Amino acid sequence: MSQYAPGSDFKRALDSSPEANTEDDKTEEDVPMPRNYLWLTIVSCFCPAYPINIVALVFSIMSLNSYNEGDIEGAKRLGRNAKWVAVASIIIGLLIIAISCAVHFTRKA
């Protein structure tokens, strides 16, 4: 039989090996999901700047898909693009509403 009896010394040696220490390694699951601003793009869809807010919604969904595929940097970039296009869409939509109201209420009957 074996000359070494199974004991706790062997287990401690295996536990302290570098292959067993995986706590320091960051995996893809540990990386937090970057913001995709889906809620902002959905809100921007209620503004009357339709081609622009649809582009923001597409960027947001592409950001989510990039994160699911493991492309963290691409997801961050697309999320940032979605945010700025959605903000532009909201601003343009509010300008369209303001101009429409100004024209409507200043017109003589």
C-alpha distances in whole Angstrom, upper triangle without the diagonal:
4,6,9,10,12,15,19,19,17,20,23,22,22,25,27,26,30,29,28,31,34,36,39,39,42,42,45,45,45,48,51,54,57,60,62,65,65,67,70,70,71,73,75,75,78,80,83,81,79,78,77,75,73,72,71,69,67,66,64,63,62,60,58,57,56,54,52,51,50,53,53,56,58,58,59,62,63,63,65,68,68,69,72,73,73,75,77,78,78,81,83,83,84,87,88,88,90,92,93,94,96,98,98,100,102,104,107,108
4,5,7,9,13,16,16,14,17,19,18,19,22,23,23,26,25,25,28,31,33,35,36,39,39,42,42,42,46,49,51,54,57,59,62,63,65,67,68,68,71,73,73,76,78,80,79,77,76,74,73,71,70,68,67,65,64,62,61,59,58,56,55,54,51,50,49,48,50,51,53,55,55,57,59,61,60,63,65,65,66,69,70,70,72,75,75,76,78,80,80,82,84,85,86,88,90,91,92,94,96,96,97,100,101,105,106
4,6,10,12,15,14,13,17,19,18,19,22,23,23,26,26,25,29,31,34,36,36,40,40,44,43,43,47,49,52,55,59,60,64,64,66,68,69,70,72,74,75,77,79,82,80,79,78,76,74,73,71,70,68,67,65,64,62,61,59,57,57,55,53,52,51,49,52,52,54,57,57,58,60,62,62,64,66,66,67,70,72,72,73,76,76,77,79,81,82,83,85,87,87,89,91,92,93,95,97,97,99,101,103,106,107
4,6,9,12,11,10,13,15,14,15,18,19,20,23,23,22,25,28,30,32,33,37,37,41,40,40,43,46,49,52,55,57,60,61,63,65,66,67,69,71,71,74,76,79,77,76,75,73,71,70,68,67,65,64,62,60,59,58,56,54,54,52,50,49,48,46,49,49,51,54,54,54,57,59,58,60,63,63,64,67,68,68,70,72,73,74,76,78,78,80,82,83,84,86,88,89,90,92,94,94,95,97,99,103,104
4,6,10,10,9,12,14,14,15,18,20,20,24,24,22,25,28,30,32,33,36,37,40,40,39,43,45,48,51,54,57,60,60,62,64,65,66,68,70,71,73,75,78,76,75,74,72,70,69,68,66,64,63,62,60,59,58,56,54,53,52,49,48,48,46,49,49,51,54,53,54,57,59,58,60,63,63,63,66,68,68,69,72,73,73,75,77,78,79,81,83,83,85,87,88,89,91,93,93,94,97,98,102,103
4,7,8,7,9,12,12,13,15,17,18,21,21,19,22,25,26,29,30,33,33,37,36,36,39,42,45,48,51,53,56,56,58,61,61,62,64,66,67,69,71,74,73,72,71,69,67,66,64,62,61,60,58,56,55,54,52,50,50,49,46,45,45,43,46,45,48,50,50,51,54,55,55,57,59,59,60,63,64,64,66,68,69,69,72,74,74,75,78,79,79,81,84,84,85,87,89,89,91,93,95,98,99
4,6,6,7,9,11,12,13,15,17,20,20,18,21,24,25,27,29,32,33,36,35,35,38,41,43,47,50,52,55,55,57,59,60,61,63,65,66,68,70,73,72,71,70,68,66,65,64,62,60,59,58,56,54,54,52,50,49,48,45,44,44,42,45,45,47,50,49,50,53,54,54,56,58,58,59,62,63,63,64,67,68,68,70,73,73,74,77,78,78,80,82,83,84,86,88,88,89,92,93,97,98
4,5,5,6,9,10,10,12,14,18,18,16,18,21,22,24,26,29,30,34,33,32,35,38,41,44,47,49,52,53,54,56,58,58,60,62,63,66,68,71,69,68,68,66,63,63,61,59,58,57,55,53,52,52,49,47,47,46,43,42,42,40,43,42,45,47,47,47,50,52,51,53,56,56,56,59,61,60,61,64,65,65,68,70,70,71,74,75,75,77,79,80,81,83,85,85,86,89,91,94,95
4,5,5,6,9,10,11,13,17,17,15,17,21,22,24,26,29,30,34,33,32,36,38,41,44,47,50,53,54,55,57,59,59,61,63,64,67,69,71,70,69,68,66,64,63,62,60,58,58,56,54,53,52,50,48,48,46,43,43,43,40,43,42,45,47,47,47,50,52,51,53,56,56,56,59,61,61,62,65,66,66,68,70,71,72,74,76,76,78,80,81,82,84,86,86,87,89,91,95,96
4,5,5,6,9,10,11,15,15,13,16,19,21,23,24,28,28,32,32,31,34,37,40,43,46,48,51,52,54,56,57,58,60,62,63,65,67,70,68,67,66,64,62,61,60,58,57,56,54,52,51,50,48,46,46,44,42,41,40,38,41,40,43,45,45,46,49,50,50,51,54,55,55,58,60,59,61,63,64,65,67,69,69,70,73,74,75,76,79,80,80,83,85,85,86,88,90,94,95
4,5,5,6,9,10,14,14,11,14,16,18,20,22,25,26,29,29,28,31,34,37,40,43,45,48,49,51,53,54,55,57,59,60,62,64,67,65,64,63,61,59,59,57,55,54,53,51,49,48,47,45,43,43,42,39,38,38,36,38,38,40,43,42,43,46,47,47,49,52,52,52,55,57,56,58,61,61,62,64,66,66,67,70,71,72,73,76,76,77,79,81,82,83,85,87,91,91
4,5,5,6,9,12,13,11,12,16,17,19,21,24,25,29,28,27,30,33,36,39,42,45,47,49,50,52,53,54,56,58,59,62,63,66,65,64,63,61,59,58,57,54,53,53,51,49,48,47,45,43,43,41,38,38,38,35,38,37,40,42,42,42,45,47,46,48,51,51,51,54,56,56,57,60,61,61,63,65,65,66,69,70,71,72,75,76,76,78,81,81,82,84,86,90,91
4,5,5,7,10,11,10,12,15,17,19,20,24,25,29,29,28,31,34,37,39,43,45,48,49,51,53,54,55,57,59,60,62,64,67,65,64,63,61,59,58,57,55,54,53,51,49,48,47,44,43,43,41,38,38,38,35,37,37,39,42,42,42,45,47,46,48,51,51,51,54,56,56,57,60,61,61,63,65,66,67,69,71,71,73,75,76,77,79,81,82,83,85,87,91,92
4,5,5,9,9,7,10,13,15,17,18,21,22,26,26,25,28,31,34,37,40,43,46,47,48,50,51,52,55,56,57,60,62,64,63,61,60,58,56,56,54,52,51,50,48,46,45,44,42,40,40,38,36,35,35,32,35,34,37,39,39,40,42,44,44,45,48,49,49,52,53,54,55,57,58,59,61,63,64,65,67,69,69,71,73,74,75,77,79,79,81,83,85,88,89
4,6,8,9,6,8,11,12,14,16,19,20,24,23,22,26,28,32,34,38,40,43,44,46,48,49,50,52,53,55,57,59,62,60,59,58,56,54,53,52,50,49,48,46,44,43,42,40,38,38,37,34,33,33,30,33,32,35,37,37,37,40,42,41,43,46,46,46,49,51,51,52,55,56,56,58,61,61,62,64,66,66,68,70,71,72,74,76,77,78,80,82,85,86
4,6,8,7,7,11,12,13,15,19,21,24,24,23,26,29,32,34,38,40,43,45,46,48,49,51,52,54,55,58,59,62,60,60,59,56,54,54,52,50,49,48,46,44,44,43,40,39,39,37,34,34,34,31,33,32,34,37,37,37,40,42,41,43,46,46,46,49,51,51,52,55,56,56,58,60,61,62,64,66,66,68,70,71,72,74,76,77,78,80,82,86,87
4,5,5,7,10,12,13,14,18,19,23,24,22,25,28,31,34,37,40,43,44,46,48,49,50,52,53,55,58,59,62,60,59,58,55,54,53,51,49,48,47,45,43,43,41,39,38,37,35,33,33,32,29,31,31,33,36,36,36,39,41,40,42,45,45,46,48,50,50,52,54,55,56,58,60,61,62,64,66,66,68,70,71,72,74,76,77,78,80,82,85,87
4,5,5,8,10,10,11,15,17,20,21,20,22,26,29,31,34,37,40,41,43,45,46,47,50,51,52,55,56,59,57,56,54,52,51,50,48,46,45,44,42,40,40,38,36,35,35,32,30,30,29,26,28,27,29,32,32,33,35,37,37,39,41,42,43,45,47,47,48,51,52,53,55,57,58,59,61,62,63,65,67,68,69,71,73,74,75,77,79,82,84
4,6,7,10,11,11,14,15,19,19,19,21,25,28,30,34,36,39,40,42,44,45,46,48,50,51,54,55,57,55,54,53,51,49,48,46,45,44,42,40,39,38,37,34,33,33,31,28,28,27,24,27,26,29,31,31,32,35,36,36,38,40,41,42,44,46,46,48,50,51,52,54,56,57,58,60,62,62,64,66,67,68,70,72,73,74,76,78,82,83
4,6,9,11,11,14,15,19,19,18,21,24,27,30,33,35,39,40,42,44,44,46,48,49,50,53,55,57,56,54,53,51,49,49,47,45,44,43,41,39,38,37,35,33,33,31,28,28,28,25,28,27,29,32,32,32,35,37,36,38,41,41,42,45,46,46,48,50,51,52,54,56,57,58,60,61,62,64,66,67,68,70,72,72,74,76,78,81,82
4,6,7,8,12,13,17,17,16,19,22,25,27,31,33,36,38,39,41,42,44,46,47,48,51,52,55,53,53,51,49,47,47,45,43,42,41,39,37,37,35,33,31,32,30,27,27,27,24,26,25,27,30,30,30,33,35,34,36,39,39,39,42,44,44,45,48,49,49,51,54,54,55,58,59,60,61,64,65,65,67,69,70,71,73,75,79,80
4,6,5,8,10,13,14,12,15,18,21,24,27,30,33,34,36,38,39,40,42,43,45,47,49,52,50,49,48,46,44,43,41,39,38,37,35,33,33,32,29,28,28,26,23,23,23,20,22,21,24,27,26,27,30,31,31,32,35,36,36,39,41,41,42,45,46,46,48,50,51,52,54,56,56,58,60,61,62,64,66,67,68,70,72,75,76
4,6,8,10,13,13,11,14,17,20,22,26,28,31,33,34,36,37,39,40,42,43,46,47,50,49,48,47,45,43,42,41,38,37,37,34,32,32,31,28,27,28,26,23,23,24,20,23,21,23,26,26,26,29,31,30,31,34,34,34,37,39,39,40,43,44,44,46,49,49,50,52,54,54,56,58,59,60,62,64,65,66,68,70,74,75
4,6,10,13,13,11,13,16,19,21,25,28,30,32,34,35,37,38,40,41,43,45,47,49,48,47,46,43,42,41,40,37,37,36,33,32,32,31,28,27,27,25,22,23,23,20,21,20,22,25,24,24,27,29,28,29,33,33,33,36,38,38,39,42,43,43,45,47,48,49,51,53,54,55,57,58,59,61,63,64,65,67,69,73,74
4,6,10,11,9,11,15,18,20,23,26,29,30,33,34,35,37,39,39,41,44,45,48,46,45,44,41,40,39,37,35,34,33,31,29,29,28,25,24,24,22,19,20,20,16,18,17,19,22,22,22,25,27,26,28,30,31,31,34,36,36,37,40,41,42,44,46,46,48,50,51,52,54,56,57,58,60,62,63,64,66,68,71,72
4,7,8,6,7,11,14,16,20,22,25,27,29,30,31,33,35,36,37,40,41,44,42,41,40,37,36,35,33,31,31,30,27,26,26,24,21,21,21,19,16,17,17,13,15,13,16,19,18,18,21,23,22,24,27,27,28,30,32,33,34,36,37,38,40,42,43,44,46,48,48,50,52,53,54,56,58,59,60,62,64,67,69
4,5,5,7,11,13,15,19,21,24,25,27,29,30,31,33,34,36,38,40,42,40,39,38,36,34,34,32,30,29,28,25,24,23,22,19,18,18,16,13,14,14,11,13,12,15,17,17,17,20,22,21,23,26,26,27,30,31,31,33,36,36,37,39,41,42,43,45,47,47,49,51,52,53,55,57,58,59,61,63,67,68
4,5,5,9,10,12,16,17,21,22,24,26,26,28,30,31,32,35,36,39,37,36,34,32,31,30,28,26,25,24,22,20,20,18,16,15,14,13,10,10,10,7,10,9,12,14,13,14,17,18,18,20,23,23,24,27,28,28,30,32,33,34,36,38,38,40,42,43,44,46,48,49,50,52,54,54,56,58,60,63,64
4,6,8,9,12,15,17,20,21,23,25,26,27,29,31,31,34,36,39,37,36,35,33,31,30,29,26,25,24,23,20,20,19,17,15,15,14,11,10,12,9,12,11,15,16,15,16,19,20,19,21,24,23,24,27,29,28,30,33,33,34,36,38,38,40,42,43,44,46,48,48,50,52,53,54,55,58,59,63,64
4,6,9,12,15,18,21,22,24,25,26,28,30,31,32,35,37,39,38,37,36,34,32,31,30,27,26,26,24,22,21,21,18,16,17,16,13,13,15,12,14,12,15,17,15,16,19,20,19,21,24,24,24,27,29,29,30,33,33,34,36,38,39,40,42,44,44,46,48,49,50,52,54,54,56,58,60,63,64
4,6,9,12,15,18,19,21,23,24,25,27,28,30,33,34,36,35,34,33,31,29,29,27,24,24,23,21,19,19,18,15,14,15,14,10,12,13,10,11,8,11,14,12,12,16,17,16,17,20,21,21,24,25,25,27,29,30,31,33,35,35,37,39,40,41,43,45,46,47,49,51,51,53,55,57,60,61
4,6,9,12,15,16,18,19,21,22,24,25,27,29,31,34,32,32,31,28,26,26,25,22,21,21,19,17,17,17,14,12,15,13,10,12,14,11,12,9,12,14,11,11,15,16,14,16,19,18,18,21,23,23,24,27,28,28,30,32,32,34,36,37,38,40,42,43,44,46,48,48,49,52,53,57,58
4,6,9,11,13,15,17,17,19,21,22,23,26,27,30,29,28,27,25,23,23,21,19,18,18,15,13,13,13,10,9,11,10,7,9,12,10,11,8,11,12,9,9,13,13,11,13,16,15,15,19,20,20,21,24,24,25,27,29,29,31,33,34,35,37,39,40,41,43,45,45,47,49,51,54,55
4,6,9,11,14,14,15,18,19,20,22,24,25,28,26,26,25,22,20,21,19,16,16,16,13,11,12,12,9,9,12,10,8,11,13,11,11,7,9,10,7,6,9,10,7,9,13,12,12,15,17,17,18,21,22,22,24,26,27,28,30,32,32,34,36,37,38,40,42,43,44,46,48,52,53
4,6,8,10,11,12,14,16,16,18,21,22,25,23,23,22,20,17,18,17,13,13,14,12,9,11,12,8,9,12,12,10,13,15,14,13,11,11,12,8,7,10,9,6,8,11,10,9,13,14,14,15,18,18,19,21,23,23,24,27,28,29,31,33,34,35,37,39,39,41,43,44,48,49
4,6,9,9,9,11,13,14,15,18,19,22,20,20,19,17,14,15,13,10,10,11,8,5,8,9,6,6,10,10,9,12,14,14,13,11,12,11,7,7,9,7,4,7,9,7,8,11,12,11,13,16,16,17,19,21,21,23,25,26,27,29,31,32,33,35,36,37,39,41,42,46,47
4,5,5,6,9,10,11,13,15,16,19,18,18,18,15,12,13,13,9,9,11,9,6,9,11,9,10,13,14,13,15,18,18,17,15,15,14,11,10,12,10,6,8,10,7,6,10,11,9,11,14,13,14,16,18,18,19,22,23,23,25,28,28,29,31,33,34,35,37,39,43,44
4,5,5,6,9,10,11,13,15,18,17,16,17,15,11,12,12,9,7,10,9,6,7,10,9,9,12,14,13,15,18,19,18,16,17,16,12,13,14,11,9,11,12,8,9,12,12,10,12,15,14,14,17,19,18,20,22,23,23,26,28,28,29,31,33,33,35,37,39,42,43
4,6,5,6,9,10,12,14,17,17,16,18,16,12,13,14,11,9,13,12,9,11,14,13,12,16,18,17,18,21,22,21,20,21,19,16,16,17,15,12,13,14,11,10,13,13,10,12,15,14,13,16,18,17,18,21,22,21,24,26,26,27,30,31,31,33,35,37,40,41
4,5,5,6,9,10,11,15,14,14,16,13,10,12,13,9,9,12,12,9,12,15,13,14,17,18,18,20,23,23,22,20,20,19,16,15,16,14,11,12,12,9,7,10,10,7,8,11,10,9,13,15,14,15,18,19,19,21,23,24,24,27,29,29,30,32,34,38,39
4,5,5,6,9,10,13,12,11,12,10,7,8,9,6,5,9,9,7,10,12,12,13,16,17,17,19,21,22,21,20,20,18,15,15,15,12,10,12,11,7,7,10,8,5,8,11,9,9,13,14,13,15,17,18,18,21,23,23,24,27,28,28,30,32,34,37,38
4,5,5,7,10,13,13,12,13,12,8,9,11,9,7,11,12,10,11,14,14,14,17,19,19,20,23,24,23,22,23,21,18,18,19,16,14,15,15,11,11,13,12,9,11,13,11,11,14,15,13,15,18,18,18,21,23,23,24,27,28,28,29,32,33,37,37
4,5,6,8,11,12,12,14,13,9,11,13,11,10,14,14,12,14,17,17,17,20,22,22,23,26,27,26,25,25,23,20,20,20,18,15,16,16,12,11,13,12,8,10,12,10,8,12,13,11,12,16,16,15,18,20,20,21,24,25,25,27,29,31,34,35
4,5,5,9,8,9,11,9,6,9,11,8,9,12,13,12,14,17,17,18,20,22,22,24,26,27,26,25,24,22,20,20,19,16,15,15,14,11,10,11,9,6,8,9,6,5,9,10,8,10,13,13,13,16,18,18,19,22,23,23,25,27,29,32,33
4,5,8,8,7,10,9,5,7,10,9,8,11,13,12,14,17,17,18,20,22,23,24,26,28,26,26,26,23,21,21,21,18,16,17,16,12,13,14,11,8,11,12,8,8,12,12,9,12,15,14,14,17,19,18,20,22,23,23,25,28,29,32,33
4,7,9,9,12,12,9,11,14,12,12,15,17,16,17,20,21,21,24,26,26,27,30,31,30,29,29,27,24,25,24,21,19,20,19,16,15,16,14,11,12,13,10,9,12,12,9,10,14,12,12,15,17,16,17,20,21,21,22,25,26,29,30
4,6,7,11,10,8,11,13,12,13,16,17,17,19,21,22,23,25,27,28,29,31,32,31,30,29,27,25,25,24,21,20,20,18,15,15,15,13,10,11,11,7,6,9,8,5,7,10,9,9,12,13,13,14,17,18,18,20,23,24,27,28
4,6,9,9,9,11,13,13,14,17,18,19,20,23,24,25,27,28,30,31,33,34,33,32,31,29,27,27,26,23,22,22,20,17,17,17,14,12,13,12,8,8,10,8,5,8,9,7,8,11,12,11,13,16,16,16,19,21,22,25,26
4,6,6,6,9,10,11,12,15,16,17,19,20,21,23,25,26,28,29,31,32,30,30,29,26,25,24,23,20,20,19,17,15,15,14,11,10,11,9,6,8,9,6,5,9,10,8,10,13,13,13,16,18,18,19,21,23,24,27,28
4,5,5,6,9,10,11,12,14,15,17,18,20,21,23,24,26,27,29,31,29,29,28,25,24,24,22,19,19,20,17,14,16,15,12,11,13,12,8,10,12,10,9,12,13,11,13,16,16,16,19,21,21,21,24,26,26,30,30
4,6,5,7,9,10,11,13,15,16,17,19,21,21,23,25,26,27,29,27,27,26,23,22,23,21,17,18,18,15,13,15,14,11,11,14,12,9,12,14,11,11,15,15,14,16,19,19,18,21,23,23,24,27,28,29,32,33
4,5,5,7,9,10,11,13,15,15,17,19,20,21,23,25,26,27,25,25,24,21,20,20,18,15,15,15,12,10,12,11,7,8,10,8,6,9,11,9,10,13,14,13,15,18,18,19,21,23,23,24,27,28,29,33,34
4,5,5,6,9,10,11,12,14,15,17,19,20,21,23,24,26,24,24,23,20,19,19,17,14,14,14,12,9,10,10,7,6,9,8,5,8,11,10,9,13,14,14,15,18,19,19,21,23,24,25,27,29,30,33,34
4,5,5,6,9,10,11,12,14,16,17,18,20,21,23,24,23,23,23,19,18,19,18,14,14,15,13,10,12,13,9,9,12,12,9,12,15,13,13,16,18,17,18,21,22,22,24,26,27,27,30,32,32,36,36
4,5,5,6,9,10,10,12,14,15,16,18,20,21,22,20,21,20,17,16,16,14,11,12,13,10,8,11,11,7,8,12,11,9,13,15,14,14,17,19,18,20,23,23,23,26,28,28,29,32,33,34,38,39
4,5,5,6,9,10,11,13,14,15,17,19,20,21,19,19,18,15,14,14,13,9,9,10,8,5,7,8,5,5,9,9,8,11,13,13,13,16,18,18,19,22,23,23,26,28,28,29,32,33,34,38,39
4,5,5,6,9,10,11,12,14,16,17,19,20,19,19,19,16,14,15,14,11,10,12,10,7,9,11,9,8,12,13,11,13,16,16,15,18,20,20,21,24,25,25,27,29,30,30,33,35,36,39,40
4,5,5,6,9,10,10,12,14,15,16,18,17,17,17,14,12,14,13,9,10,12,10,8,11,13,10,11,14,15,13,16,18,18,18,21,23,22,24,27,27,27,30,32,32,33,36,37,38,42,42
4,6,5,6,9,10,10,12,14,15,16,14,14,14,11,9,11,9,6,7,9,7,5,9,10,9,10,13,14,13,15,18,18,18,21,23,23,25,27,28,29,31,33,33,34,37,38,39,43,44
4,5,5,6,9,10,11,13,14,16,14,14,14,11,9,10,10,7,6,9,8,5,8,11,10,9,13,14,14,15,18,19,19,21,23,24,25,27,29,29,31,33,34,35,37,39,40,44,44
4,5,5,6,9,10,11,12,14,14,14,15,12,10,12,12,9,9,12,11,9,12,14,13,13,16,18,16,18,21,22,21,24,26,26,27,30,31,31,33,35,36,37,39,41,42,46,46
4,5,5,6,9,10,10,12,11,12,12,9,8,10,10,7,8,11,10,9,13,15,14,14,17,18,18,20,23,23,23,26,28,28,29,32,33,33,35,37,38,39,41,43,44,47,48
4,5,5,6,9,10,11,9,9,10,7,4,7,8,5,5,9,9,8,11,13,13,14,17,18,18,20,22,23,24,26,28,28,30,32,33,34,36,38,39,40,42,43,45,48,49
4,5,5,6,9,10,10,10,12,10,7,9,11,9,8,12,13,11,13,16,16,16,19,21,20,21,24,25,25,27,30,30,31,33,35,35,37,39,40,41,43,45,46,50,50
4,5,5,6,9,9,10,12,10,8,11,12,10,11,14,14,13,16,19,18,18,21,23,22,24,27,27,27,30,32,32,33,36,37,37,39,41,42,43,45,47,48,52,52
4,5,5,6,5,7,9,6,5,9,10,8,10,13,13,13,16,18,18,19,22,23,23,25,27,28,28,31,33,33,34,37,38,39,41,43,44,44,47,48,49,53,54
4,5,5,5,5,8,8,5,8,11,10,10,13,15,14,16,19,19,20,22,24,24,26,28,29,30,32,34,34,35,38,39,40,42,44,45,46,47,49,51,54,55
4,5,8,9,12,11,9,12,14,13,13,17,18,17,19,22,22,22,25,27,26,28,31,31,31,34,36,36,37,40,41,42,43,46,47,47,49,51,52,56,57
4,6,9,11,10,9,13,14,13,15,18,18,18,21,23,23,24,26,28,28,30,32,33,33,36,38,38,39,42,43,43,45,47,48,49,51,53,54,58,59
4,6,9,9,9,11,13,14,14,17,18,19,21,23,24,24,27,28,29,30,33,34,34,36,38,39,40,42,44,45,46,48,50,50,52,54,55,59,60
4,6,5,6,9,10,11,12,14,15,16,18,20,21,22,24,26,26,28,30,31,32,34,36,37,38,40,42,43,44,46,47,48,50,52,53,57,58
4,5,5,6,9,10,10,12,14,15,16,19,20,21,23,24,25,27,29,30,31,33,35,36,37,39,41,42,43,45,46,47,49,51,52,56,57
4,5,5,6,9,10,11,12,14,15,17,18,20,21,23,24,26,27,29,30,32,33,35,36,38,39,40,42,44,45,46,48,50,51,55,56
4,5,5,6,8,10,11,12,14,16,16,18,20,21,22,24,26,27,28,30,31,32,34,36,37,38,40,42,43,44,46,48,49,53,54
4,5,5,6,9,10,10,12,14,15,16,18,20,21,22,24,25,26,28,30,31,32,34,36,37,38,40,41,43,44,46,47,51,52
4,6,5,6,9,10,11,13,14,15,17,18,20,21,23,24,25,27,29,30,32,33,35,36,38,39,41,42,43,45,47,50,52
4,5,5,6,9,10,11,12,14,16,17,18,20,21,23,24,26,27,29,30,32,33,34,36,38,39,40,42,43,45,49,50
4,5,5,6,9,10,10,12,14,15,16,18,20,21,22,24,26,26,28,30,31,32,34,36,37,38,40,42,43,47,48
4,5,5,6,9,10,10,12,14,15,16,18,20,21,22,24,25,27,28,30,31,33,34,36,37,39,40,42,46,47
4,5,5,6,9,10,11,12,14,16,17,18,20,21,23,24,26,27,29,30,32,33,35,36,38,39,41,45,46
4,5,5,6,8,10,11,12,14,15,16,18,20,21,22,24,26,27,28,30,31,33,34,36,37,39,43,44
4,6,5,6,9,10,10,12,14,15,16,18,20,21,22,24,25,26,28,30,31,32,34,36,37,41,42
4,6,5,6,9,10,11,12,14,15,17,18,20,21,23,24,26,27,29,30,31,33,34,36,40,41
4,5,5,6,8,10,11,12,14,15,17,18,20,21,22,24,26,27,28,30,32,33,35,38,40
4,5,5,6,9,10,10,12,14,15,16,18,20,21,22,24,25,27,28,30,31,33,36,38
4,5,5,6,9,10,10,12,14,15,16,18,20,21,22,24,26,27,28,30,32,35,37
4,5,5,6,9,10,11,12,14,15,17,18,20,21,22,24,26,27,28,30,34,36
4,5,5,6,8,10,11,12,14,15,16,18,20,21,22,24,26,27,28,32,34
4,5,5,6,9,10,10,12,14,15,16,18,20,21,22,24,26,27,31,32
4,5,5,6,9,10,10,12,14,15,16,18,20,21,22,24,26,29,31
4,5,5,6,9,10,11,12,14,15,16,18,20,21,22,24,28,30
4,5,5,6,9,10,10,12,14,15,16,18,20,21,22,26,28
4,5,5,6,9,10,11,12,14,15,16,18,20,21,25,26
4,5,5,6,9,10,11,12,14,15,16,18,20,24,25
4,5,5,6,8,10,10,12,14,15,16,18,22,24
4,5,5,6,9,10,11,12,14,15,17,20,22
4,6,5,6,9,10,10,12,14,16,19,20
4,5,5,6,9,10,11,12,14,18,20
4,5,5,6,8,10,11,12,16,18
4,5,5,6,9,10,11,15,16
4,5,5,6,8,10,13,15
4,6,5,6,8,12,14
4,6,5,6,10,12
4,6,6,9,10
4,6,8,10
4,6,9
4,6
4
